[in-house]
Structure formats: C-alpha cells, structure tokens
C-alpha cells in the first residue's frame, strides 16, 4: 500500500512570542494517505513562507527574522544542529537527489545566494545580484538550473554546475565575465515575486512559472528567456503549485481561495504553452475557475502542494488549518489537520510502498557545517586561465549503501549487455534456439493446416484487393469532382454571356429612346432624322443578331 506524507511548518505570532505555546511551534510530519495522521513533530522552529527544505534524511528550516538554520535529523527524530550565517536567510531550496546528500541553496536578505554542500561543508556565495531580499527559490528536475525571485521584481536564472565548479571563469571569458553571477535575468514582472516553480520535465522544453504582487502569473522558457504565456489574476497570488503532469497550475490568495490556471483550456494544434499564436494575448481566468472556502473558515493561503497522483490539492492557511481540495470536482473537500499556528510551508514527500524500491547509493547521517569557499581555495594553485584542481581537504562524509554504478549504469538492458559482450551470452543463444524449435514444432504438427507464412500471404492478398478497390473509388470520386467543376465553370460562362447581352440591349434601347425624343422635339432634322428612323428599324435586327455576333 502506498503511503504519502507531507511536511508542514508553522510561524509563531508576535503576540505569542513569550507564551508557553512557543514550545509547541515547529515542524510536523503528517501522513496524508492512506489515513491522515500526525507522525512526528520537531519543536523550536518558526519559519516564513519558502523557508523549508527536506531531504530523505534531514529537514532544514530557516528561522523567521534570524540568521540561523535549524537542521533536524529525520532518522533520530531530533534537532541536529543550529547553523548561523552572516545575514538573514529568507528562502531555501534543496538541490540534488531526494535520497542523496545534495546541496542546500539559500537566499539572503541582501540579495545573494549561498550554496552549502551538505556532505562536504563547502560554502559558495554569489554576488549581490538582487537589489532586495530573495523571496523564493526553485531548482529544476535536472539539477542544472536555479531560479531566484526577489522583492525587486526580477527573476535570475543560475547555472548550478557553474556555481559549484572549482574552475573560475578566465579574465578573457566574455560569456560570463563575473564569477558566481546569473546566466539570465527575467524582468517582465512589476512587483515583488512571491513564488516560483519549475515544470516536471527533464527536457529542454521544460518551463518555469512565477507569481508576483502585480496580479500576474507568467510562464517562462527559462533557457531562452522568453515569455510563453501571461495570466491576469484578480488579486495578488501568495503561492503556487503545479499539477504532476504539468496540465495546470494553482494559485492561492489572501481570502483563502484557489485559482486554477488550466494550460489546456484553449484548443491548439501544438502544446498550448509553446504555441506562438497564443503568446501575445494574456489570459484572464473566469470566476468559475476560482474555488472558495466556506465563509466560516476563510483564511489567507500561504502554501500549496499537490498529491502524487494529482487528485488532491493541499493548502496551508493562516488559521493553522491544512485544507484539502478536489481538482476533479473543483471545490473544497475537507480539512486534513489543524496545527493551531499559521501554516507557512507544505512539502509533499515522494510516496513509499512501491514494490522493489531502488536502494539509494548514498546516505547522509550528519550534515557538515558550512565552511567558506576561501578555506578550500587557499593554496590550491589556481592558474590565471581559470582552471583549478580539487583541494586536498575536500572530503565527503557519507555512507555508501550500495555498489556505485560503475562502469555501467545499474539499469543496463539485456540487449546492451549482449552488444558489449565479446560474444552473445549463452543464455540468449539458448533462448533463441528454444524459440526456433518451438516454432518448428508448431508448424510441423499438422501438415494439412496452413502455415503462418501462408496465412500472411492470404491476408496480404486480401489487403491488396481492398487497397485496389479503395484506389478505384478514389479515382471515381476525383473524376466526379472534376466533372462537376467543369460543368460549374461552363454554366458560369454562359451566365456571364447572357448578362453581357442583356446589358448591351438596355444600352441600345436607351439610345433609341433618346433619338426618338430628339426627333419628336425637333432637335434632329434632315439627315439626322432619317438616320434615327433607320436606326429604329434596325433595332430588332440588331437584337436578333446580337447573340450570333457575340459567339
């Protein structure tokens, strides 16, 4: 049976800062499926939104209005360390495999990013790229890119391998002249960024989505820096969540309501987010796409998470409630938990209970407290061309749980094994011989019964007859269409000729009437009158011969 768990963190209220309830403030591990229940609690923690990160062995919580991070051991169920920093930490994100060691990415109040390698203690600090505090962070599924949002309304795209590399860019590098700088900046928002997320794809067609206080949600092609689509909302979104299949996004608001942004609501031949014809016009969701709480439990939504299968949406609210929404019925479902204090972060963990789970390669029992990068680079002989070697004191403190996947990947197939083997494996040869023997036995068991080859030939002949018949019907249909088109063109030409003849007759009659009037009025005398009389007499003849002359 699958078990699905989420981690929720709360924030203390200022009026209760000295109250006894502070002892109960912290982080909660809560089962969602099969039965909602509280499993573990960690005390002495107060976090703001986007200040919680989780791995398979540890929980990291940046404390509100402080310059410290509390590290909790999930294995031992207690607080492992308190890690201080030089400035306040405003957001967190874990980069790397969930069941590995990874790197903790921190956003600071001064607008910098700090990277902390948990198994080595190496700490890297970027330049102050944001003008104000970093408010949210996201790491893409391939662990190659970091997206940081700030109160200065800008989004920065960072290359994680470049930040962690021991090699620094050379002075002649024009692509990235400054070390530890962002690779791209996205500037379409006009107010503070509240939330950023990456899609779940590992391809280059993946996207990112951001929400800001300018009442917009923007979907980005973060690799090329282009806007894929813009959604205009009626209020400022506080938080975001993505459907597991990237079919829709969800935004939480001050009144506790949830807005669904359905990516596939508009019909498109291409992928809706990559259709150039739909990029120019922003979309304003309809009121029916916004779900509301009951009037007696209205409270601001601070965080959102979607279940593993996308059938449930969890929201954390200021009144301490964790609510459950049903995307299928598009409405509020039920209450999952009541944590008393404002729920600022929700993180859904990968489900457990699958058959034959893969054993992780690495397990981190204890984090290594961060040490600044300069301690590693001292005396490492970095050259002027930007190359360097790994320092001597660079060590990893972790336990290997299984054999490392070298030299071949663990998931290698039988075909790859056969191709790289000096000869075909004996097991594969024996299996092939057995299949051939069974096929011969089947074909030779009854000589009167048609063989499989004869059956295929008969089917092929029937298909050929059907194809010839279909081609014949197609040729007949094309001939009928061509005949109809020729008849339509001929009729059109005849109608045009008839209209031309009628027009010429009307003109002649008009001229004749004018000449008669002039004769009667005495305007034409002598030869002119005789000519008019002759023209009147010839009118009937001209009308009769008009069709012949036209042909």
MIDOFI-308605 format. One record per residue (C-alpha): residue in one letter; chain; x, y, z. Coordinates in Angstrom, 1 decimal, decimal comma, padded with zeros to 4 digits. Example, Ala and Ser with C-alpha at 12.3 -4.5 7.8 and 13.67 -1.06 7.14 Angstrom:
<recs>
REC code unit     px     py     pz
REC    A    A  012,3 -004,5  007,8
REC    S    A  013,7 -001,1  007,1
</recs>
This chain:
<recs>
REC code unit     px     py     pz
REC    X    A  000,0  000,0  000,0
REC    X    A  001,3  003,4 -000,9
REC    X    A  001,9  005,9  001,9
REC    X    A  002,0  009,6  001,1
REC    X    A  003,4  012,1  003,7
REC    X    A  003,8  015,8  003,8
REC    X    A  005,9  018,2  005,9
REC    X    A  004,3  021,3  007,4
REC    X    A  006,0  024,2  009,2
REC    X    A  004,4  027,0  011,2
REC    X    A  005,3  030,5  012,2
REC    X    A  004,9  032,0  015,7
REC    X    A  002,7  035,0  016,2
REC    X    A  004,3  038,1  017,6
REC    X    A  001,8  038,4  020,4
REC    X    A  002,6  034,9  021,5
REC    X    A  006,4  035,2  021,3
REC    X    A  006,7  034,8  025,1
REC    X    A  003,8  032,5  025,6
REC    X    A  004,1  028,8  026,6
REC    X    A  002,7  027,8  023,2
REC    X    A  006,1  028,6  021,7
REC    X    A  007,3  025,2  022,8
REC    X    A  004,7  023,5  020,5
REC    X    A  005,7  025,6  017,4
REC    X    A  007,7  023,7  014,9
REC    X    A  007,6  021,2  012,0
REC    X    A  005,2  018,4  011,6
REC    X    A  005,4  015,2  009,5
REC    X    A  001,9  014,2  008,7
REC    X    A  000,5  011,2  006,8
REC    X    A -001,9  012,1  004,0
REC    X    A -002,6  008,6  002,7
REC    X    A -004,0  006,0  003,5
REC    X    A -005,2  007,6  006,7
REC    X    A -004,4  011,3  007,7
REC    X    A -002,4  011,2  010,9
REC    X    A  000,4  013,1  012,6
REC    X    A  003,6  011,0  012,8
REC    X    A  006,5  013,3  014,1
REC    X    A  006,9  016,8  015,4
REC    X    A  010,0  018,9  015,7
REC    X    A  009,9  021,8  018,1
REC    X    A  011,8  025,1  018,4
REC    X    A  011,1  026,4  014,9
REC    X    A  009,3  029,3  013,4
REC    X    A  009,5  029,7  009,6
REC    X    A  008,2  032,1  007,0
REC    X    A  006,9  031,0  003,6
REC    X    A  009,5  029,4  001,3
REC    X    A  011,9  028,8  004,2
REC    X    A  011,7  025,0  004,4
REC    X    A  013,6  022,2  002,6
REC    X    A  013,5  018,5  003,0
REC    X    A  015,8  015,5  002,0
REC    X    A  015,4  011,8  002,8
REC    X    A  017,5  012,2  006,0
REC    X    A  017,1  015,8  007,1
REC    X    A  014,8  018,8  007,4
REC    X    A  016,1  022,4  007,0
REC    X    A  014,2  025,4  008,4
REC    X    A  015,4  029,0  008,1
REC    X    A  014,2  030,8  011,2
REC    X    A  012,0  033,8  010,8
REC    X    A  013,8  037,1  011,3
REC    X    A  017,0  035,3  012,2
REC    X    A  020,3  034,5  010,6
REC    X    A  020,3  030,8  011,5
REC    X    A  019,0  027,5  010,0
REC    X    A  017,8  024,7  012,2
REC    X    A  018,8  021,2  010,9
REC    X    A  016,6  018,3  012,1
REC    X    A  017,6  014,6  011,7
REC    X    A  014,6  012,5  010,5
REC    X    A  016,5  009,3  011,4
REC    X    A  017,0  010,3  015,0
REC    X    A  013,9  012,5  015,3
REC    X    A  015,7  015,4  017,0
REC    X    A  017,4  018,7  016,2
REC    X    A  020,9  018,0  014,9
REC    X    A  022,4  021,5  014,5
REC    X    A  021,9  025,2  014,5
REC    X    A  023,9  026,8  011,7
REC    X    A  024,5  030,6  011,8
REC    X    A  025,1  032,8  008,8
REC    X    A  026,2  036,4  008,4
REC    X    A  022,8  037,7  007,2
REC    X    A  019,2  036,7  007,4
REC    X    A  018,1  033,7  005,3
REC    X    A  014,8  034,5  003,5
REC    X    A  014,2  031,3  001,5
REC    X    A  015,6  027,7  001,0
REC    X    A  015,7  025,0 -001,7
REC    X    A  017,3  021,6 -001,8
REC    X    A  019,2  020,8 -005,0
REC    X    A  020,0  017,2 -005,7
REC    X    A  018,5  013,7 -005,4
REC    X    A  016,0  013,4 -002,6
REC    X    A  017,7  010,3 -001,2
REC    X    A  021,2  011,7 -001,7
REC    X    A  023,4  014,3  000,0
REC    X    A  022,7  017,3 -002,3
REC    X    A  023,3  021,0 -001,9
REC    X    A  021,2  023,5  000,1
REC    X    A  020,5  026,7 -001,8
REC    X    A  019,8  029,8  000,4
REC    X    A  018,5  033,2 -000,5
REC    X    A  019,5  036,1  001,7
REC    X    A  018,0  039,4  002,7
REC    X    A  020,9  041,2  001,0
REC    X    A  020,0  039,7 -002,4
REC    X    A  022,7  037,0 -002,6
REC    X    A  022,6  033,2 -003,0
REC    X    A  024,6  030,9 -000,7
REC    X    A  025,2  027,3 -001,7
REC    X    A  026,0  024,8  001,0
REC    X    A  027,3  021,3  000,1
REC    X    A  025,8  019,2  002,9
REC    X    A  028,3  016,3  002,7
REC    X    A  031,4  018,4  002,5
REC    X    A  030,6  021,6  004,2
REC    X    A  031,8  023,7  001,2
REC    X    A  030,0  027,1  001,1
REC    X    A  029,8  029,3 -002,0
REC    X    A  028,4  032,8 -002,0
REC    X    A  027,3  034,6 -005,2
REC    X    A  027,5  038,3 -005,8
REC    X    A  024,6  040,6 -004,7
REC    X    A  022,6  040,2 -007,9
REC    X    A  019,2  041,2 -006,5
REC    X    A  018,6  044,7 -005,3
REC    X    A  016,4  043,5 -002,5
REC    X    A  015,8  040,3 -000,5
REC    X    A  015,5  037,0 -002,3
REC    X    A  011,9  035,8 -001,6
REC    X    A  011,7  032,4 -003,4
REC    X    A  013,9  029,7 -004,9
REC    X    A  013,4  026,7 -007,2
REC    X    A  015,6  024,0 -008,6
REC    X    A  014,8  022,3 -012,0
REC    X    A  014,4  018,5 -012,1
REC    X    A  017,8  018,0 -013,8
REC    X    A  019,5  020,0 -011,0
REC    X    A  021,2  022,2 -013,6
REC    X    A  019,3  025,5 -013,1
REC    X    A  018,3  027,6 -010,1
REC    X    A  015,5  030,2 -010,4
REC    X    A  015,5  033,0 -007,8
REC    X    A  012,8  035,6 -007,3
REC    X    A  013,1  038,8 -005,3
REC    X    A  011,2  041,8 -003,9
REC    X    A  012,9  043,9 -006,7
REC    X    A  010,5  042,1 -009,2
REC    X    A  013,4  040,4 -011,0
REC    X    A  014,0  036,7 -011,7
REC    X    A  017,5  035,3 -012,1
REC    X    A  018,4  032,1 -013,8
REC    X    A  021,6  030,4 -012,4
REC    X    A  023,7  027,5 -013,6
REC    X    A  024,1  025,2 -010,7
REC    X    A  027,1  023,3 -012,2
REC    X    A  028,9  026,6 -012,8
REC    X    A  028,3  027,8 -009,3
REC    X    A  029,7  024,5 -007,8
REC    X    A  032,6  024,2 -010,2
REC    X    A  036,1  024,6 -008,8
REC    X    A  037,1  026,3 -012,0
REC    X    A  036,6  030,1 -012,2
REC    X    A  036,0  031,9 -015,5
REC    X    A  039,1  033,4 -017,0
REC    X    A  039,6  037,1 -017,4
REC    X    A  039,0  036,7 -021,2
REC    X    A  035,7  035,0 -020,8
REC    X    A  033,1  037,2 -022,4
REC    X    A  030,1  034,9 -021,8
REC    X    A  030,3  035,1 -018,1
REC    X    A  032,8  037,8 -017,1
REC    X    A  031,8  037,9 -013,4
REC    X    A  032,3  034,8 -011,2
REC    X    A  029,2  033,5 -009,5
REC    X    A  026,8  035,7 -011,5
REC    X    A  023,4  034,7 -013,0
REC    X    A  023,3  033,5 -016,6
REC    X    A  020,0  035,2 -017,4
REC    X    A  017,6  037,8 -015,9
REC    X    A  013,8  037,8 -016,5
REC    X    A  012,2  041,2 -016,0
REC    X    A  008,5  041,2 -017,0
REC    X    A  007,1  041,4 -013,5
REC    X    A  006,4  044,9 -012,0
REC    X    A  006,2  043,9 -008,3
REC    X    A  007,7  041,6 -005,7
REC    X    A  007,9  037,9 -006,6
REC    X    A  006,0  035,6 -004,2
REC    X    A  006,6  032,1 -005,7
REC    X    A  008,5  030,4 -008,5
REC    X    A  008,3  026,8 -009,7
REC    X    A  009,8  024,6 -012,4
REC    X    A  007,8  022,1 -014,5
REC    X    A  008,4  018,4 -014,0
REC    X    A  010,0  017,7 -017,4
REC    X    A  013,7  017,0 -017,8
REC    X    A  013,8  018,1 -021,4
REC    X    A  014,8  021,5 -022,9
REC    X    A  011,0  022,2 -023,5
REC    X    A  010,5  022,5 -019,7
REC    X    A  009,1  025,7 -018,4
REC    X    A  009,0  027,8 -015,2
REC    X    A  006,1  029,8 -013,7
REC    X    A  006,3  032,8 -011,3
REC    X    A  003,7  034,7 -009,3
REC    X    A  004,0  038,3 -008,2
REC    X    A  002,2  041,1 -006,4
REC    X    A  001,3  042,7 -009,8
REC    X    A -001,6  040,2 -010,0
REC    X    A  000,0  038,2 -012,7
REC    X    A  001,4  034,7 -013,2
REC    X    A  003,9  034,3 -016,0
REC    X    A  005,1  031,1 -017,7
REC    X    A  008,7  031,3 -019,0
REC    X    A  011,0  029,5 -021,3
REC    X    A  013,8  030,0 -018,8
REC    X    A  016,5  028,6 -021,1
REC    X    A  015,9  031,2 -023,8
REC    X    A  014,4  033,9 -021,5
REC    X    A  011,1  034,3 -023,4
REC    X    A  007,6  034,6 -022,1
REC    X    A  005,4  031,7 -023,1
REC    X    A  002,1  033,0 -021,6
REC    X    A  000,7  035,5 -019,1
REC    X    A -002,3  035,1 -016,8
REC    X    A -004,0  038,1 -015,4
REC    X    A -005,5  037,5 -011,9
REC    X    A -008,0  039,4 -009,8
REC    X    A -005,8  039,5 -006,7
REC    X    A -002,2  039,1 -005,7
REC    X    A -001,2  035,4 -005,6
REC    X    A  000,6  034,3 -002,5
REC    X    A  001,7  030,8 -003,5
REC    X    A  001,8  028,4 -006,4
REC    X    A  001,6  024,6 -007,1
REC    X    A  001,8  022,6 -010,3
REC    X    A -000,1  019,5 -011,4
REC    X    A  002,2  016,4 -011,6
REC    X    A  001,6  016,2 -015,3
REC    X    A  002,1  019,9 -015,9
REC    X    A -001,5  020,3 -017,1
REC    X    A -002,4  023,2 -014,8
REC    X    A -001,2  025,4 -012,0
REC    X    A -002,9  026,5 -008,8
REC    X    A -002,6  029,9 -007,1
REC    X    A -003,6  030,8 -003,5
REC    X    A -004,9  034,1 -002,4
REC    X    A -005,5  036,3  000,6
REC    X    A -009,1  035,2  001,1
REC    X    A -008,0  031,5  001,1
REC    X    A -009,5  030,8 -002,3
REC    X    A -007,7  028,8 -005,0
REC    X    A -007,4  029,8 -008,7
REC    X    A -006,8  027,1 -011,3
REC    X    A -004,8  028,0 -014,4
REC    X    A -005,7  025,4 -017,0
REC    X    A -003,0  025,2 -019,6
REC    X    A -005,1  023,1 -022,0
REC    X    A -008,3  025,1 -021,8
REC    X    A -007,6  026,7 -025,2
REC    X    A -007,6  024,4 -028,2
REC    X    A -004,3  024,3 -030,0
REC    X    A -002,6  022,2 -032,6
REC    X    A  000,7  022,5 -030,7
REC    X    A  001,5  022,4 -027,0
REC    X    A -000,6  025,3 -025,5
REC    X    A  002,5  026,8 -023,8
REC    X    A  004,6  026,6 -026,9
REC    X    A  002,0  027,9 -029,4
REC    X    A  003,3  031,2 -030,8
REC    X    A -000,2  032,3 -031,8
REC    X    A -001,3  032,3 -028,1
REC    X    A  001,6  034,1 -026,6
REC    X    A  000,7  037,7 -027,4
REC    X    A -002,7  037,8 -025,7
REC    X    A -002,8  037,3 -021,9
REC    X    A -005,4  035,1 -020,4
REC    X    A -007,8  036,1 -017,6
REC    X    A -009,3  033,1 -015,8
REC    X    A -013,0  033,0 -015,4
REC    X    A -014,7  033,3 -012,0
REC    X    A -015,8  029,6 -012,3
REC    X    A -012,1  028,6 -012,1
REC    X    A -011,7  030,1 -008,6
REC    X    A -012,6  027,9 -005,7
REC    X    A -013,7  029,3 -002,3
REC    X    A -013,7  028,1  001,3
REC    X    A -016,8  028,1  003,4
REC    X    A -017,5  031,5  004,9
REC    X    A -016,8  030,3  008,4
REC    X    A -013,2  029,1  007,7
REC    X    A -011,9  031,8  005,4
REC    X    A -008,2  032,5  006,0
REC    X    A -005,2  033,5  003,8
REC    X    A -003,5  030,7  001,9
REC    X    A  000,3  030,7  002,4
REC    X    A  001,3  027,4  000,7
REC    X    A  000,1  024,8 -001,7
REC    X    A  001,0  021,2 -002,6
REC    X    A -000,4  018,6 -005,0
REC    X    A -000,6  014,9 -004,2
REC    X    A  001,5  012,4 -006,1
REC    X    A -001,3  011,4 -008,5
REC    X    A -002,8  014,9 -008,8
REC    X    A -006,2  014,0 -007,3
REC    X    A -005,8  016,3 -004,2
REC    X    A -004,6  019,8 -003,6
REC    X    A -003,4  020,7  000,0
REC    X    A -003,3  024,3  001,2
REC    X    A -001,9  025,7  004,4
REC    X    A -003,7  028,7  005,9
REC    X    A -003,1  031,5  008,5
REC    X    A -005,6  030,0  010,9
REC    X    A -003,5  026,8  011,2
REC    X    A -005,7  024,6  009,0
REC    X    A -004,5  022,3  006,3
REC    X    A -007,3  022,1  003,8
REC    X    A -007,9  019,5  001,0
REC    X    A -009,3  020,4 -002,4
REC    X    A -010,6  018,1 -005,1
REC    X    A -009,4  019,2 -008,6
REC    X    A -011,9  016,8 -010,2
REC    X    A -015,0  018,5 -008,6
REC    X    A -013,2  021,9 -008,5
REC    X    A -014,0  022,7 -004,9
REC    X    A -013,2  022,3 -001,2
REC    X    A -013,2  018,8  000,0
REC    X    A -012,3  018,5  003,7
REC    X    A -009,8  019,5  006,5
REC    X    A -006,7  017,4  006,9
REC    X    A -005,1  018,9  010,0
REC    X    A -005,3  021,8  012,5
REC    X    A -001,8  023,0  013,6
REC    X    A -003,1  026,0  015,6
REC    X    A -000,5  028,4  014,2
REC    X    A -000,1  029,8  010,7
REC    X    A  001,0  027,1  008,3
REC    X    A  003,6  028,7  006,1
REC    X    A  005,1  025,8  004,3
REC    X    A  003,9  022,5  002,9
REC    X    A  006,1  020,0  001,2
REC    X    A  004,8  016,7 -000,2
REC    X    A  007,3  013,8  000,1
REC    X    A  007,8  011,1 -002,5
REC    X    A  005,4  008,2 -001,8
REC    X    A  006,6  005,0 -000,3
REC    X    A  005,4  001,4 -000,6
REC    X    A  006,3  000,6 -004,2
REC    X    A  007,4 -002,9 -004,9
REC    X    A  011,1 -003,4 -005,4
REC    X    A  012,2  000,1 -004,4
REC    X    A  015,6  001,2 -005,6
REC    X    A  018,3  001,4 -002,9
REC    X    A  020,0  004,8 -002,7
REC    X    A  023,7  005,0 -003,4
REC    X    A  024,4  007,4 -000,6
REC    X    A  023,1  008,2  002,9
REC    X    A  024,0  011,3  004,8
REC    X    A  023,8  010,6  008,6
REC    X    A  025,1  014,1  009,7
REC    X    A  025,5  017,3  007,8
REC    X    A  028,9  019,0  007,7
REC    X    A  028,6  022,6  008,9
REC    X    A  029,5  025,1  006,2
REC    X    A  032,9  026,5  005,7
REC    X    A  033,5  029,4  003,4
REC    X    A  035,0  028,7 -000,1
REC    X    A  038,2  030,5  000,6
REC    X    A  039,3  027,8  003,1
REC    X    A  039,2  025,3  000,2
REC    X    A  040,9  027,5 -002,4
REC    X    A  043,8  028,5 -000,2
REC    X    A  047,0  027,2 -001,7
REC    X    A  045,3  025,2 -004,4
REC    X    A  047,4  026,7 -007,1
REC    X    A  044,6  028,2 -009,2
REC    X    A  046,0  029,4 -012,5
REC    X    A  045,3  032,5 -014,5
REC    X    A  043,3  030,7 -017,2
REC    X    A  040,6  029,9 -014,7
REC    X    A  041,4  026,2 -014,1
REC    X    A  041,9  024,7 -010,7
REC    X    A  042,1  021,3 -009,0
REC    X    A  040,0  019,9 -006,2
REC    X    A  041,6  020,9 -002,8
REC    X    A  043,3  018,4 -000,7
REC    X    A  041,0  018,9  002,3
REC    X    A  037,9  018,4  000,2
REC    X    A  036,3  015,3  001,8
REC    X    A  032,8  013,7  001,7
REC    X    A  031,3  012,4  004,9
REC    X    A  028,6  010,0  003,9
REC    X    A  027,8  006,3  003,8
REC    X    A  027,7  004,3  000,6
REC    X    A  024,7  001,9  000,8
REC    X    A  025,2  000,0 -002,4
REC    X    A  027,8 -000,6 -005,1
REC    X    A  028,5  002,5 -007,2
REC    X    A  027,1  002,3 -010,8
REC    X    A  030,5  001,9 -012,4
REC    X    A  031,5  001,2 -015,1
REC    X    A  028,0  000,6 -016,4
REC    X    A  024,6  002,0 -015,3
REC    X    A  022,6 -000,1 -012,9
REC    X    A  019,6 -000,2 -015,3
REC    X    A  021,5 -001,7 -018,3
REC    X    A  019,4 -003,8 -020,5
REC    X    A  020,0 -007,4 -021,8
REC    X    A  020,5 -006,0 -025,3
REC    X    A  023,2 -003,6 -024,2
REC    X    A  024,9 -006,5 -022,3
REC    X    A  024,8 -008,6 -025,5
REC    X    A  026,2 -005,8 -027,6
REC    X    A  029,1 -005,1 -025,3
REC    X    A  029,8 -008,8 -024,7
REC    X    A  032,7 -010,5 -026,7
REC    X    A  030,1 -012,9 -028,0
REC    X    A  026,4 -013,4 -027,5
REC    X    A  025,7 -014,7 -024,0
REC    X    A  024,9 -018,4 -023,7
REC    X    A  021,5 -017,7 -022,1
REC    X    A  020,4 -015,5 -025,0
REC    X    A  021,5 -018,1 -027,6
REC    X    A  019,7 -020,9 -025,7
REC    X    A  016,6 -018,8 -025,5
REC    X    A  016,7 -018,1 -029,3
REC    X    A  017,2 -021,8 -030,1
REC    X    A  014,3 -022,8 -027,9
REC    X    A  012,0 -020,3 -029,6
REC    X    A  013,0 -021,6 -033,1
REC    X    A  012,5 -025,2 -032,0
REC    X    A  009,0 -024,4 -030,7
REC    X    A  008,1 -022,6 -033,9
REC    X    A  009,2 -025,6 -036,0
REC    X    A  007,1 -027,9 -033,8
REC    X    A  004,1 -025,8 -034,2
REC    X    A  004,4 -025,6 -038,0
REC    X    A  005,1 -029,3 -038,4
REC    X    A  002,5 -030,7 -036,1
REC    X    A -000,3 -030,7 -038,7
REC    X    A  000,7 -030,7 -042,4
REC    X    A -002,8 -030,1 -043,6
REC    X    A -003,1 -026,9 -041,5
REC    X    A -001,9 -023,8 -043,4
REC    X    A  001,4 -022,4 -042,1
REC    X    A  001,8 -019,0 -040,7
REC    X    A  003,5 -017,8 -043,9
REC    X    A  000,5 -019,0 -046,0
REC    X    A -001,8 -017,2 -043,7
REC    X    A  000,2 -014,0 -044,0
REC    X    A  000,2 -014,3 -047,8
REC    X    A -003,6 -014,7 -047,8
REC    X    A -004,0 -011,7 -045,6
REC    X    A -001,6 -009,7 -047,8
REC    X    A -003,7 -010,6 -050,9
REC    X    A -006,9 -009,6 -049,2
REC    X    A -005,4 -006,3 -048,2
REC    X    A -004,2 -005,7 -051,8
REC    X    A -007,7 -006,2 -053,1
REC    X    A -009,1 -003,9 -050,6
REC    X    A -006,4 -001,3 -051,4
REC    X    A -007,2 -001,6 -055,2
REC    X    A -010,9 -001,1 -054,5
REC    X    A -010,2  001,9 -052,4
REC    X    A -008,0  003,5 -055,1
REC    X    A -010,7  002,8 -057,7
REC    X    A -013,3  004,5 -055,6
REC    X    A -010,9  007,4 -055,0
REC    X    A -010,3  007,8 -058,8
REC    X    A -014,1  007,8 -059,4
REC    X    A -014,7  010,3 -056,8
REC    X    A -012,0  012,6 -058,2
REC    X    A -013,4  012,2 -061,7
REC    X    A -016,9  013,2 -060,5
REC    X    A -015,5  016,2 -058,7
REC    X    A -013,6  017,4 -061,8
REC    X    A -016,8  016,9 -064,0
REC    X    A -018,8  018,9 -061,5
REC    X    A -016,2  021,7 -061,6
REC    X    A -016,1  021,8 -065,4
REC    X    A -020,0  021,9 -065,5
REC    X    A -020,0  024,7 -062,9
REC    X    A -017,4  026,7 -064,9
REC    X    A -019,4  026,3 -068,2
REC    X    A -022,6  027,4 -066,5
REC    X    A -020,8  030,4 -065,1
REC    X    A -019,5  031,4 -068,5
REC    X    A -023,0  031,1 -070,1
REC    X    A -024,5  033,3 -067,3
REC    X    A -021,8  035,9 -067,9
REC    X    A -022,5  036,0 -071,6
REC    X    A -026,3  036,4 -071,0
REC    X    A -025,7  039,2 -068,6
REC    X    A -023,4  041,0 -071,2
REC    X    A -026,1  040,6 -073,9
REC    X    A -028,8  042,0 -071,7
REC    X    A -026,6  045,0 -070,8
REC    X    A -026,0  045,8 -074,5
REC    X    A -029,7  045,6 -075,3
REC    X    A -030,5  048,0 -072,5
REC    X    A -027,9  050,4 -073,7
REC    X    A -029,3  050,3 -077,3
REC    X    A -032,9  050,8 -076,1
REC    X    A -031,8  053,8 -074,1
REC    X    A -030,0  055,3 -077,1
REC    X    A -033,1  054,7 -079,4
REC    X    A -035,4  056,3 -076,9
REC    X    A -033,2  059,3 -076,7
REC    X    A -033,1  059,7 -080,6
REC    X    A -036,9  059,4 -080,8
REC    X    A -037,3  062,1 -078,2
REC    X    A -035,0  064,4 -080,2
REC    X    A -036,9  063,7 -083,4
REC    X    A -040,2  064,5 -081,7
REC    X    A -038,8  067,6 -080,1
REC    X    A -037,3  068,7 -083,4
REC    X    A -033,8  068,6 -082,3
REC    X    A -032,9  066,3 -085,2
REC    X    A -033,9  067,4 -088,7
REC    X    A -033,0  066,3 -092,2
REC    X    A -030,3  063,6 -092,5
REC    X    A -030,2  063,2 -088,7
REC    X    A -033,9  062,4 -088,5
REC    X    A -033,6  059,9 -091,3
REC    X    A -030,7  058,3 -089,6
REC    X    A -032,6  058,0 -086,4
REC    X    A -035,6  056,4 -088,2
REC    X    A -033,2  053,9 -089,9
REC    X    A -031,6  053,0 -086,5
REC    X    A -035,1  052,3 -085,0
REC    X    A -035,8  050,0 -087,9
REC    X    A -032,5  048,1 -087,4
REC    X    A -033,0  047,7 -083,7
REC    X    A -035,0  044,5 -084,0
REC    X    A -032,4  043,1 -086,4
REC    X    A -029,6  044,0 -084,2
REC    X    A -031,2  042,4 -081,2
REC    X    A -031,8  039,2 -083,2
REC    X    A -028,2  039,0 -084,5
REC    X    A -026,5  040,1 -081,2
REC    X    A -026,2  036,5 -079,9
REC    X    A -024,6  035,4 -083,2
REC    X    A -022,1  038,3 -083,3
REC    X    A -021,2  037,7 -079,7
REC    X    A -020,5  034,0 -080,3
</recs>
